[in-house]
Amino acid sequence: MKHIKAGGIENLHLSFYRDENLGDDEVWDVWQLEGPSMVSYFRGLPHVHAWLHIREPS
């Protein structure tokens, strides 16, 4: 958390991808939270893929 806070919580951006709406159910199946010192990726279908990368701010 110290690295994420150092990059600035206000600098985090959430993206979701409508063209990746798997199953046509309007549930966010693919999204990404990104900031200066972190990236978090999630895909929920057909099974969960998730990764998180946090680094010390430069």
C-alpha positions as CSV (number, residue, x, y, z in Angstrom):
1,M,0.0,0.0,0.0
2,K,2.9,2.4,0.7
3,H,3.9,2.3,-3.0
4,I,0.3,2.7,-4.2
5,K,-0.2,5.7,-1.9
6,A,3.2,7.2,-2.9
7,G,2.0,7.2,-6.5
8,G,-1.2,8.9,-5.4
9,I,-4.6,7.2,-4.9
10,E,-6.2,10.1,-6.9
11,N,-4.1,8.9,-9.9
12,L,-5.7,5.5,-10.1
13,H,-7.9,4.9,-13.1
14,L,-10.5,2.1,-13.7
15,S,-11.1,0.8,-17.2
16,F,-13.6,-1.9,-18.3
17,Y,-14.0,-3.3,-21.7
18,R,-17.6,-3.5,-23.1
19,D,-16.5,-5.4,-26.2
20,E,-15.2,-8.1,-23.8
21,N,-18.8,-8.6,-22.3
22,L,-18.6,-12.3,-22.3
23,G,-22.0,-14.0,-22.2
24,D,-23.9,-10.8,-23.1
25,D,-25.0,-10.4,-19.5
26,E,-23.7,-6.8,-19.0
27,V,-21.4,-7.9,-16.1
28,W,-17.9,-6.4,-16.3
29,D,-15.9,-9.5,-17.2
30,V,-12.7,-7.6,-18.0
31,W,-11.4,-4.6,-16.1
32,Q,-8.1,-3.0,-15.2
33,L,-7.1,-0.6,-12.3
34,E,-4.0,1.3,-13.2
35,G,-1.9,4.0,-11.6
36,P,1.7,5.3,-11.7
37,S,3.0,2.5,-9.5
38,M,0.5,-0.4,-10.0
39,V,-1.6,-2.3,-12.5
40,S,-4.3,-4.8,-11.6
41,Y,-6.0,-6.8,-14.3
42,F,-9.1,-9.1,-14.0
43,R,-10.9,-11.3,-16.5
44,G,-13.8,-13.3,-15.1
45,L,-14.9,-15.6,-17.9
46,P,-14.6,-18.4,-18.9
47,H,-12.5,-18.7,-15.7
48,V,-10.7,-16.2,-13.6
49,H,-7.4,-14.6,-14.7
50,A,-6.0,-11.9,-12.5
51,W,-2.7,-10.3,-11.9
52,L,-1.3,-7.5,-9.9
53,H,1.9,-5.6,-10.4
54,I,3.1,-3.1,-7.8
55,R,6.4,-1.3,-8.0
56,E,8.2,1.4,-6.0
57,P,7.5,4.8,-7.6
58,S,10.4,6.2,-9.6
